[in-house]
Amino acid sequence: MDRAVELPRVSVVVPARDAAATLPALLESMPALDYPRDRFEVLVVDNASTDRTAELARRFPVRLLRERSVISSYAARNAGIRASTGEWIAFTDADCVVDRGWLRALAREAAPPVGLVAGAIRSLPGGTTAQRFAAWIGALDQSRTLAHPYLPYAQTANLACAAAVFRAVGLFRPDLESGGDADLCWRVQRETGFRFVAAPEAVVFHLHRSTVRGLLAQWRRYGRGAAQLERLHRLDDRPAASAGRRAVARLGHLLAARPRPPLSAPLYLALTRAAWAVGFRQGRRIRPDSAAPPRA
């Protein structure tokens, strides 16, 4: 895949809500990609931002779209998918920066019967205790999601999908608080013949939440999404431990699993575990839409 003519056309979709502080760094990294400029496009989907997100996006060579009817990163991604022109659609987030070789490494795997490609997510350096903790536990580390005991999945901070995938199984479920990436990857593996592969050389760098409040809100959202996924995919009916119990138990083992933890790690582990559990209880009261996912 060294000749440009062999590289697939890729649409890079970035959902953005109140992302003025981080979006410019991502968009500045896009022109440096080691990929022919006429073979990829960047679509930024403003999800009803109240800051300068849209204004800043217009300063870059991107297509700016709007999703105002539903406040959901998955609804924003769906808007990007519908507007895309690529044979493949690559997702990353507004608080990420892409490595120069990101798209080319994804494209090396983008050949039938492959339909899903998971890249690697690494931490950007952060100066706050919350950011150091998130980096220490490997938040957004794809190795854990790829080893999920039900089926592997990849997070949308670094995931590429063949456009044909969405025609086959539909789009993201916009009603999920979190875990829409898992839901999509699981549907693809259960319902189609597309293969799911990893591309560890396709790297994006993620900036973690800088405040304790933001970190705990994130973990509550993870908990709510896990409860919705558990019900949607009947994970609690399976002989293995439920998704909720597995996630909480995994947090408890991180002290032994990671070298040289921050001094505050035990406190932050307790706080994030409690926030996740609160979110999980809340999520059990939220019934995800049982209707079929929206179509492409």
C-alpha positions in Angstrom: 0.0 0.0 0.0 2.8 2.4 -0.8 1.3 4.0 -3.9 -1.3 6.7 -3.3 -3.6 5.1 -5.8 -3.9 2.1 -3.6 -4.8 4.1 -0.5 -8.6 4.2 0.3 -10.3 7.6 0.5 -10.9 8.3 4.2 -13.4 10.6 5.9 -12.2 11.6 9.4 -15.1 12.4 11.6 -14.7 14.5 14.8 -17.6 15.2 17.1 -17.1 18.4 19.1 -19.1 20.0 21.9 -17.6 23.0 23.7 -14.2 22.0 22.5 -12.6 25.4 21.8 -9.8 24.6 24.2 -8.6 21.4 22.5 -9.9 21.3 19.0 -7.3 23.5 17.4 -4.4 21.2 18.4 -6.2 18.3 16.7 -6.9 20.2 13.5 -3.3 21.5 13.4 -2.1 17.9 13.5 -4.2 16.9 10.5 -2.3 18.6 7.7 0.9 16.9 8.8 -0.5 13.4 8.2 1.6 11.1 6.0 -1.4 10.6 3.7 -2.2 12.1 0.3 -4.2 15.3 0.9 -6.7 14.4 -1.9 -7.4 11.0 -0.3 -8.9 12.2 3.0 -11.3 14.8 4.3 -12.0 16.1 7.8 -15.5 16.6 9.1 -16.0 18.4 12.4 -19.6 18.0 13.7 -20.5 20.8 16.2 -22.9 19.3 18.7 -24.7 22.5 19.9 -21.5 24.1 21.3 -21.9 27.2 23.4 -18.3 28.3 23.0 -16.1 29.2 20.0 -15.8 25.6 18.7 -17.5 26.4 15.3 -15.6 29.6 14.9 -12.2 28.0 15.5 -13.0 25.0 13.2 -13.7 27.4 10.3 -10.0 28.5 10.4 -9.0 25.0 9.2 -9.5 23.1 5.9 -12.4 21.0 7.3 -16.1 20.5 6.6 -18.1 22.0 9.4 -21.4 20.3 10.1 -24.0 20.9 12.8 -26.0 18.4 15.0 -28.3 20.4 17.2 -31.3 18.2 17.6 -29.7 15.6 19.9 -26.9 16.3 22.4 -24.9 13.1 21.9 -21.4 12.4 20.5 -22.9 9.4 18.8 -25.6 11.5 17.1 -22.8 13.9 16.0 -20.8 11.0 14.6 -23.9 9.8 12.7 -24.2 13.2 11.1 -20.6 12.9 10.0 -21.1 9.4 8.6 -24.1 10.5 6.6 -22.1 13.4 5.1 -19.0 11.4 4.5 -17.6 10.6 1.0 -14.9 8.1 2.0 -14.7 4.4 1.5 -13.5 4.3 5.1 -14.5 6.5 8.1 -11.9 7.1 10.8 -13.0 8.5 14.1 -11.1 10.5 16.7 -12.1 13.0 19.4 -11.7 16.8 19.8 -9.4 16.3 22.8 -6.9 14.2 20.8 -3.9 14.8 18.6 -3.0 12.4 15.7 0.4 10.9 15.0 1.8 11.7 11.6 1.5 8.1 10.5 -2.0 7.5 11.9 -4.1 7.3 8.7 -1.5 5.3 6.8 -1.2 2.7 9.5 -5.0 2.3 9.6 -5.1 2.1 5.8 -2.6 -0.8 5.8 -5.3 -3.0 7.4 -8.2 -1.5 5.3 -8.8 -4.3 2.9 -11.7 -6.8 2.6 -12.8 -8.7 4.6 -11.7 -6.3 7.3 -14.4 -3.9 8.4 -13.1 -2.5 11.7 -9.6 -1.3 12.6 -8.6 -0.3 16.1 -5.7 2.0 16.6 -3.7 2.8 19.8 -4.6 5.6 22.2 -1.8 7.1 24.3 -1.9 9.8 26.9 -0.8 13.4 26.3 1.2 14.8 29.2 -0.9 16.5 31.7 0.0 18.6 34.7 -2.8 17.9 37.1 -3.2 15.1 39.5 -6.4 13.9 37.8 -4.5 13.7 34.4 -1.6 11.9 36.0 -3.9 9.4 37.5 -5.8 8.8 34.2 -2.5 8.2 32.5 -1.3 5.8 35.2 -4.4 3.6 34.9 -4.2 3.6 31.1 -7.6 5.3 30.6 -8.8 4.6 27.0 -6.1 1.9 26.7 -7.4 -0.2 23.7 -5.7 -3.3 25.0 -8.4 -3.7 27.6 -11.3 -3.2 25.2 -9.8 -5.5 22.7 -9.7 -8.2 25.4 -13.3 -7.8 26.5 -14.6 -11.2 27.6 -17.8 -10.9 25.5 -16.4 -9.6 22.2 -13.6 -7.1 21.5 -14.3 -3.5 20.7 -12.5 -0.3 20.1 -13.1 3.2 21.4 -14.1 5.9 19.0 -11.1 8.0 19.9 -9.3 5.8 17.4 -11.5 3.5 15.3 -11.8 3.1 11.6 -14.8 1.5 9.9 -15.5 0.6 6.3 -18.4 2.6 5.1 -20.1 -0.7 4.1 -20.2 -1.5 7.8 -22.8 1.2 8.5 -24.9 0.1 5.5 -24.9 -3.4 6.9 -25.7 -2.8 10.6 -26.8 0.8 10.9 -25.3 3.7 12.7 -24.4 4.4 16.3 -27.2 4.3 18.9 -27.5 8.0 19.9 -29.4 7.2 23.1 -26.5 5.5 24.7 -24.6 7.6 27.3 -21.4 5.7 26.8 -20.4 2.4 25.1 -21.9 3.2 21.7 -18.5 2.1 20.2 -18.9 -1.3 21.9 -22.4 -1.7 20.8 -21.4 -1.0 17.1 -18.4 -3.3 17.2 -20.4 -6.1 18.8 -23.2 -5.8 16.2 -20.7 -5.9 13.4 -19.1 -9.1 14.7 -22.4 -10.8 15.5 -24.3 -9.8 12.3 -21.8 -9.7 9.5 -18.7 -11.4 8.1 -16.5 -8.3 8.5 -13.2 -8.9 10.4 -12.0 -6.8 13.3 -8.2 -6.1 13.5 -5.8 -4.0 15.5 -3.3 -1.5 14.1 -1.1 -0.6 17.1 1.1 1.6 14.9 -1.9 3.9 14.2 -1.6 6.2 17.2 -3.6 9.1 18.6 -2.7 11.0 21.8 -5.5 11.8 24.2 -5.7 14.7 26.7 -7.4 13.5 29.9 -9.8 15.4 32.1 -7.9 18.0 34.1 -10.1 18.4 37.1 -11.4 15.9 39.7 -15.0 17.0 38.9 -14.5 16.3 35.2 -12.8 12.9 35.9 -15.7 11.8 38.2 -18.4 13.0 35.8 -16.6 10.9 33.1 -16.6 7.8 35.3 -20.3 8.2 36.2 -21.1 8.4 32.5 -19.0 5.2 31.9 -21.1 3.5 34.6 -24.4 4.6 33.1 -23.3 3.4 29.7 -22.1 0.0 31.0 -25.5 -0.6 32.6 -27.3 0.3 29.4 -25.0 -2.0 27.4 -25.5 -4.8 29.9 -29.2 -4.8 29.4 -29.1 -4.1 25.7 -26.8 -7.1 25.0 -28.1 -9.2 27.8 -24.6 -9.5 29.3 -26.1 -10.1 32.8 -27.7 -13.3 31.5 -24.4 -14.8 30.5 -22.5 -17.2 32.8 -19.5 -14.9 33.1 -19.6 -12.0 35.6 -21.6 -9.1 34.3 -20.0 -6.1 32.6 -20.6 -4.0 35.7 -19.0 -6.4 38.2 -16.1 -7.0 35.8 -15.3 -3.3 35.5 -15.5 -2.5 39.2 -13.4 -5.5 40.0 -10.8 -4.5 37.4 -10.4 -1.1 39.0 -9.5 -2.7 42.3 -6.6 -4.6 40.7 -4.9 -1.6 39.1 -2.6 -0.8 42.1 -0.9 -4.1 41.5 -1.0 -3.9 37.7 0.7 -0.5 37.2 4.2 0.4 38.3 5.0 3.5 40.4 1.5 4.8 41.1 1.0 8.5 42.0 0.8 9.1 45.7 -2.9 10.0 45.3 -3.8 6.8 43.4 -5.6 4.9 46.2 -7.9 7.9 46.8 -8.6 8.4 43.1 -9.2 4.7 42.7 -11.8 4.9 45.4 -13.4 8.0 44.0 -13.6 6.7 40.4 -14.9 3.3 41.5 -17.6 5.0 43.6 -18.5 7.4 40.7 -18.7 4.4 38.3 -21.0 2.5 40.7 -23.3 5.5 41.1 -23.5 5.8 37.4 -24.1 2.1 37.0 -27.1 2.3 39.4 -28.4 5.3 37.5 -28.0 3.5 34.2 -30.0 0.6 35.4 -33.0 2.9 35.5 -32.4 4.2 32.0 -33.9 1.9 29.3 -32.0 2.2 26.0 -34.2 2.5 22.9 -35.1 -1.0 21.8 -35.7 0.0 18.2 -33.2 -0.8 15.5 -30.2 1.6 15.2 -30.6 4.5 12.8 -29.8 3.6 9.2 -27.0 5.1 7.2 
